[in-house]
Amino acid sequence: KKKKEKAKPKEVFKFVNKTPKGEKKDIQSTEMEAAYHPSAVEAAWQDWWEKKGYYSCEPEDALGKKADEDKFVMVIPPPNVTGSLHLGHALTAAVEDTMTRYHRM
């Protein structure tokens, strides 16, 4: 009988965020990892978006703006009660979101 080989322990990814709180993350300062690690990819973006006011919603700011030129609204339906989406809906929402973000840049 062959002896079972012990599986090598998986390497644990450890990310250290060097971006000062509220500053824009410099994505060119580090090498891109081979795998997706949410902690590394998403680090610092939340603080920077909040500092820039991207989440603010002030009704006073919307008053007096031209409806077709200055206001922006995009309705994306929420997921169903179970939290899962049909692939078609997920793809549609992802494409709409991507195109909107691209054109708003």
Secondary structure, 3 states (H helix, E strand, C coil): CCCCCCCCCCCCCCCCCCCCCCCCCCCCCCCCCCCCCHHHHHCCHHHHHHHHCCCCCCHHHHCCCCCCCCCCCCCCCCCCCCCCCCHHHHHHHHHHHHHHHHHHC
